[in-house]
Amino acid sequence: MRRTAIRQLRPDPGPAEDTDRDPDLPGLLAQVARGDHRAFELLYGELAGPVYGVVRQVLRDPAQSEEVAQEVLLEIWRAASRYDPAKGSPAAWALTIAHRRAVDRVRSESASSRREEKAAPDLSEAPDDVADVVATTLDGQRVRRCLDGLTELQRESIKLAYYGGYSYPQVAQLLGVALGTVKTRIRDGLIRMRDCLGVAW
Amino acid sequence: MRDDLHALSGSYVLDALTEPERDSFERHLQHCSQCEDEVRGLRETAARLGLAKTVDPPPQLRPRVLAATYRTRQLPPIGDRIEPERRRTRVAQRWLRVPQVPRLAGAFAAAALVVVVALGITQVVTRHQPGVAQTASTTISRVVTAPDARTETVATSAGGTVTVVVSAGQQAAVVSAAGMRSLPSAQTYQLWVMGPDGSARSAGLLSRTGRAGPVLASGVVPGDRIGITVEPAGGTSSPTTTPVLAVPV
């Protein structure tokens, strides 16, 4: 019922779904879980870019990003048998690992206070940053379009939290709004993104 | 408090919660299926945010990661276990019965049958080690071209099919398997010949890819049954799991 409602809400259908040309990632993951190295090579081909991209977005530093991306891809190999298709897509599983690792690295850095000082310049960089990369991929175009459909507060909260790797109290501080406000803006914004992108879960 | 907790779902999927909040939210998720549903959808949405930032990593990352996988053990799946006990009677019911030798007229026939049985028993006694190459008194081609050769193709409970060609005259069977589910490296398929008394002797290991053969099982006599089980890599001296080869004949 809700799925048809989502289709009606989508601003425009856009070009053909990227997912049409996607390989069978769940199948590949199942093979990897059985120790299939060849399958992992194929999986690497599909996921290394997204994993590295997410990590690089949060960590910024290329050397650190490479290091964490390697950890994440190895964890995907190691924990392939633990992927549960009922819980989400393989890409979501992999990128959850990637994003969490990157954020953990940020949080554990003793230089976190220094990072907060850099927050102001980051804030002005963020919109342009998203625009640069986003325009080049089909996924990116859709994300950009749906982000544009949010209120400014929803959009900035989400970008700072996800791409910036900030905790929501930090986001509240950066945006100068109340804690409760940030929490609800993030959630409302993500729900609108979900419906805009036509996410089928 | 309830509303406050639910409001954390968005921040949770963006990894924007503090550690203690993340822990208590995850605990809450375990008994809130509505939250679990919402989190699932928002997690997919967050993944789209991530996919939008896809960037090819430096080329040197690939060989490093691939090399590391060869040094890294994988986690076993949760809930995976091999049946600890062999259920003997169920094993007996599921095994493929070797077709009886057609009755031949005369005393010569009776003598021939006795010889066949005797040979079968001898081979039971001498061959205990799984995986040891068969010192076959016949060959695969002789079995499949024998005048009394009979073919059975049976679906297995591991997927795929197994084809068994039996020649009672050659006292042997040729077994081929295809399409059985491939096994992790810690397991293998094993071929067995089981006598009417319930004893089972190994006829060798089959490839864990689920595609194997043709493999020769010698010393097969009327009344014997042929089965395939999943065993730990390296095989066992007697079956430990319920055979994947489905009957009946």
Boltz contact constraints between the chains, C-beta under 6 A:
constraints:
  - contact:
      token1: [A, 34]
      token2: [B, 184]
      max_distance: 6.0
  - contact:
      token1: [A, 35]
      token2: [B, 184]
      max_distance: 6.0
  - contact:
      token1: [A, 35]
      token2: [B, 185]
      max_distance: 6.0
  - contact:
      token1: [A, 40]
      token2: [B, 69]
      max_distance: 6.0
  - contact:
      token1: [A, 48]
      token2: [B, 57]
      max_distance: 6.0
  - contact:
      token1: [A, 49]
      token2: [B, 54]
      max_distance: 6.0
  - contact:
      token1: [A, 49]
      token2: [B, 56]
      max_distance: 6.0
  - contact:
      token1: [A, 50]
      token2: [B, 50]
      max_distance: 6.0
  - contact:
      token1: [A, 50]
      token2: [B, 51]
      max_distance: 6.0
  - contact:
      token1: [A, 50]
      token2: [B, 54]
      max_distance: 6.0
  - contact:
      token1: [A, 52]
      token2: [B, 55]
      max_distance: 6.0
  - contact:
      token1: [A, 52]
      token2: [B, 57]
      max_distance: 6.0
  - contact:
      token1: [A, 53]
      token2: [B, 53]
      max_distance: 6.0
  - contact:
      token1: [A, 53]
      token2: [B, 54]
      max_distance: 6.0
  - contact:
      token1: [A, 53]
      token2: [B, 55]
      max_distance: 6.0
  - contact:
      token1: [A, 54]
      token2: [B, 50]
      max_distance: 6.0
  - contact:
      token1: [A, 54]
      token2: [B, 53]
      max_distance: 6.0
  - contact:
      token1: [A, 56]
      token2: [B, 55]
      max_distance: 6.0
  - contact:
      token1: [A, 57]
      token2: [B, 53]
      max_distance: 6.0
  - contact:
      token1: [A, 66]
      token2: [B, 61]
      max_distance: 6.0
  - contact:
      token1: [A, 69]
      token2: [B, 57]
      max_distance: 6.0
  - contact:
      token1: [A, 70]
      token2: [B, 65]
      max_distance: 6.0
  - contact:
      token1: [A, 73]
      token2: [B, 65]
      max_distance: 6.0
  - contact:
      token1: [A, 74]
      token2: [B, 68]
      max_distance: 6.0
  - contact:
      token1: [A, 74]
      token2: [B, 72]
      max_distance: 6.0
  - contact:
      token1: [A, 77]
      token2: [B, 69]
      max_distance: 6.0
  - contact:
      token1: [A, 78]
      token2: [B, 72]
      max_distance: 6.0
  - contact:
      token1: [A, 78]
      token2: [B, 74]
      max_distance: 6.0
  - contact:
      token1: [A, 78]
      token2: [B, 75]
      max_distance: 6.0
  - contact:
      token1: [A, 79]
      token2: [B, 75]
      max_distance: 6.0
  - contact:
      token1: [A, 81]
      token2: [B, 75]
      max_distance: 6.0
  - contact:
      token1: [A, 81]
      token2: [B, 77]
      max_distance: 6.0
  - contact:
      token1: [A, 82]
      token2: [B, 75]
      max_distance: 6.0
  - contact:
      token1: [A, 88]
      token2: [B, 40]
      max_distance: 6.0
  - contact:
      token1: [A, 88]
      token2: [B, 43]
      max_distance: 6.0
  - contact:
      token1: [A, 88]
      token2: [B, 44]
      max_distance: 6.0
  - contact:
      token1: [A, 91]
      token2: [B, 47]
      max_distance: 6.0
  - contact:
      token1: [A, 92]
      token2: [B, 43]
      max_distance: 6.0
  - contact:
      token1: [A, 92]
      token2: [B, 44]
      max_distance: 6.0
  - contact:
      token1: [A, 92]
      token2: [B, 47]
      max_distance: 6.0
  - contact:
      token1: [A, 95]
      token2: [B, 47]
      max_distance: 6.0
  - contact:
      token1: [A, 95]
      token2: [B, 50]
      max_distance: 6.0
  - contact:
      token1: [A, 99]
      token2: [B, 15]
      max_distance: 6.0
  - contact:
      token1: [A, 100]
      token2: [B, 15]
      max_distance: 6.0
  - contact:
      token1: [A, 103]
      token2: [B, 15]
      max_distance: 6.0
  - contact:
      token1: [A, 133]
      token2: [B, 53]
      max_distance: 6.0
  - contact:
      token1: [A, 134]
      token2: [B, 52]
      max_distance: 6.0
  - contact:
      token1: [A, 139]
      token2: [B, 51]
      max_distance: 6.0
  - contact:
      token1: [A, 139]
      token2: [B, 52]
      max_distance: 6.0
  - contact:
      token1: [A, 140]
      token2: [B, 52]
      max_distance: 6.0
  - contact:
      token1: [A, 143]
      token2: [B, 48]
      max_distance: 6.0
  - contact:
      token1: [A, 143]
      token2: [B, 52]
      max_distance: 6.0
  - contact:
      token1: [A, 161]
      token2: [B, 14]
      max_distance: 6.0
  - contact:
      token1: [A, 161]
      token2: [B, 16]
      max_distance: 6.0
  - contact:
      token1: [A, 162]
      token2: [B, 14]
      max_distance: 6.0
  - contact:
      token1: [A, 162]
      token2: [B, 49]
      max_distance: 6.0
  - contact:
      token1: [A, 167]
      token2: [B, 16]
      max_distance: 6.0
  - contact:
      token1: [A, 167]
      token2: [B, 18]
      max_distance: 6.0
  - contact:
      token1: [A, 168]
      token2: [B, 11]
      max_distance: 6.0
  - contact:
      token1: [A, 168]
      token2: [B, 16]
      max_distance: 6.0
  - contact:
      token1: [A, 183]
      token2: [B, 7]
      max_distance: 6.0
  - contact:
      token1: [A, 183]
      token2: [B, 11]
      max_distance: 6.0
  - contact:
      token1: [A, 184]
      token2: [B, 7]
      max_distance: 6.0
  - contact:
      token1: [A, 186]
      token2: [B, 10]
      max_distance: 6.0
  - contact:
      token1: [A, 186]
      token2: [B, 11]
      max_distance: 6.0
  - contact:
      token1: [A, 187]
      token2: [B, 7]
      max_distance: 6.0
  - contact:
      token1: [A, 187]
      token2: [B, 9]
      max_distance: 6.0
  - contact:
      token1: [A, 187]
      token2: [B, 10]
      max_distance: 6.0
  - contact:
      token1: [A, 190]
      token2: [B, 10]
      max_distance: 6.0
  - contact:
      token1: [A, 190]
      token2: [B, 42]
      max_distance: 6.0
  - contact:
      token1: [A, 190]
      token2: [B, 45]
      max_distance: 6.0
  - contact:
      token1: [A, 193]
      token2: [B, 45]
      max_distance: 6.0
  - contact:
      token1: [A, 194]
      token2: [B, 41]
      max_distance: 6.0
  - contact:
      token1: [A, 194]
      token2: [B, 45]
      max_distance: 6.0
  - contact:
      token1: [A, 197]
      token2: [B, 48]
      max_distance: 6.0
  - contact:
      token1: [A, 199]
      token2: [B, 41]
      max_distance: 6.0
  - contact:
      token1: [A, 199]
      token2: [B, 44]
      max_distance: 6.0
  - contact:
      token1: [A, 199]
      token2: [B, 45]
      max_distance: 6.0
  - contact:
      token1: [A, 201]
      token2: [B, 40]
      max_distance: 6.0
  - contact:
      token1: [A, 201]
      token2: [B, 41]
      max_distance: 6.0
  - contact:
      token1: [A, 201]
      token2: [B, 44]
      max_distance: 6.0
